[in-house]
Amino acid sequence: MKIVLLGATGRLGRYLVKELQNRDLDFSTPTHEECSIEYMDHLENMLETYKPDLIIHSAGFVDTERCEEQRDLCLETNVLGTYNIVKLCSENKIRLAFISSEYIFSGEDEEYSINSALTPKNVYGLSKACGEFMVKTLEDYVILRAPFIRSPQFPYPFAFADQFTCRRYVHDTTKDIIDYSISNDQGIKHILGKYQSVYELAKETKDDVMPMNTSEDLKKLLPTNLKLI
């Protein structure tokens, strides 16, 4: 199996590279300059160069607050870019592993399964929900909702005590992402950690982290209770 990983320089992408290397898998990581997903000709050149059987799509605009401010860039990257990848995979019978987000849900329900309706409350979540719908048109795909902290150690001095999540640390989730990607599994998969507050999760790796509450402005933007099952 020949694998192309898109988004290899991102926080998640760098750990996916390590996991692929550890398994001695045949993979390539085109740079953003070489393969910007907003441009179909870049993707076609990538296909011609690497001839992948599997594309792992972890590229995207992931800053939730900036997505609100730069909506056009968010849509160009996360929606148009994903459409281009889906089109490429459809026309060339390539398997696609799409890294989605827990932010496709609003956090207003008690829990969310793989069959729950998508109810995003921010632009980033809307863009990832659009991506999921497009990916579902493929014959061979897996959608991976894998909430994670983008570091092996909690990087901030404060953590939200009133925001609850199923996140794991990034290095803990990459094995499962690669397992599902290279398998024959189809559909949506949840890759989850323990349901707990962000503060409790932070305490696992940072003893001196301090609790804080989510501001009212952030509550309008961020889901505060995301129990995926």
Secondary structure, DSSP 8 states (H G I E B T S, - for coil): -EEEEESTTSHHHHHHHHHHHHTT-EEE---TTT--TT-HHHHHHHHHHH--SEEEE--S---HHHHHH-HHHHIIIIIIHHHHHHHHHHHHT-EEEEE--GGGS-S-SS-B-TTS-----SHHHHHHHHHHHHHTTSSSEEEEE--EESSSS--SSEEESS-EE--EEHHHHHHHHHHHHHSS--EEEE-----EEHHHHHHTT-TT-EEE---HHHHHHS-SB--B-
